Amino acid sequence: MRPLKALEFRLGALQAASFASHGMYLPFFPLWLQSKNLSPTLIGFVVAIPIIVRILATAPLLSLADRSFGARRLLLASHLGQLIGFPLFLLSDSSAVIIALVALVAVAQSCIIPGNDLVSTNAVQRHPGLNYGRIRGAGSVAFFITNIVGGYLVGAFGADVVIVALTLIPILGITATLIVVPHEEPETTIQNDEPETDKASARLSRVLWLVLIAGALTQGSHGALNAFASIYWRSIGFSDEVIGYFWAAGVVAEILVFIVLGRAVGRGSGVGLILLGSAAAVIRFTIMSLQPGAEVMLVLQAMHALSFAATHIGTMAALTALAPMQARGRAQGIYGSLAALTTAVSTMVSGMIYSEVGAGVFAAMAPLGAIGFVLMLVVVRLKKDQPQSAGSGG
């Protein structure tokens, strides 16, 4: 195997190991909570805890990757935190203890996916022949496969198998991190006694801030989809099998776009992709609110390839092109926190809206994509007026 292909495979394995954990946690951890006789209200609160933790913890934790701590130690510590934390769930039936453990494990979880993206985009920047889309697409494939396998495991062995799997999967993450992530100091570390010009070079530019906000808003527009799409589809008569096809269409389309457009990371600013993704979010959720039939709904789900995947690729391309090397981890962490914040707010608000207007909740998400689109038009104008300073931190 050629060296670049081998590196791409290893980076894909790093992504896959982490997304396998999320593929088990997101759909099945609430089932384990239910098996512990937690009320629906309490389950909703517990499920929201990791989102709150990501808002608060992602940016400061990812900043450690810019310092002597480095991305390798950060990822190893995060996987180790899960390896230690998840078995403790099997020892407790107390709601208070479960809540505390969820919060602690969420700290470990919060920086794994953005940390992997930081490692992957850094590798793409050093080795332009790498395809970020194939690397990140491996994570989506692992997530999809784990969803399916997890369902069979829970059906065969009961809810406790979720905790067992979540305990074992981080071993894969630790192994992949040890193999893939280089043991090296950050290329540039800003010390307190360095000149002010060096510190200024680590500031995030106005263009990058606008890009991160636009990307986060567009991702946040998926809040109602994630929370209420299945409930809404079932309420208008779609069978569980058809609902499964809807979700599968989104994942497959997402993977294909990662593969096709992934080379944009490391080869451009990503602005066009975020424009495309934010526009797609507006169109997708506006039409979805009109209660279309199954064929149109399937097409709208396939548009996940644009509203989510194109936006993500564009944002990663922007971080690679515009963030100073001394602040790459901080920039990645800020984006993770912003995306978590917008998703949390849109998800909570969608609960209130859905109870009043039903399918209209999806149209209520469209303005987030529209704001993202407008912000990206501002970015286009700023880059045209000041092309020399887009990534300079000015």
Buried (B, 14 or more C-beta within 10 A) or exposed (E): EEEBEEBBBBBBBBBBBBBBBBBBBBBBBBBBBEEBEBEEEBBEBBBBBBBBBBBBBBBBBBBBBBBEBBBBBBBBBBBBBBBBBBBBBEEEEEBEEBBBBBBBBBBBBBBBBBBBBBBBBBBBBEBEEBBBBBBBBBBBBBBBBBBEBBEEBBEEEEBBBBBBBBBBBBBBBBBBBEEBBEEEEBEBEBEEEBEEEEBEBBBBBBBBBBBBBBBBBBBBBBBBBEBBBBEBBEEEEBEEEBBEBBBBBBBBBBBBBBBBBBBBBBEBBBBBBBBBBBBBBBBBBBBBBEBBEBEEBBBBBBBBBBBBBBBBBBBBBBBBBBBBBBBBBBBBBBBBBBBBBBBBBBBEBBBEBBEEEBBBBBBBBBBBBBBBBEBBBEBBEBBEEBEEBBBBBE
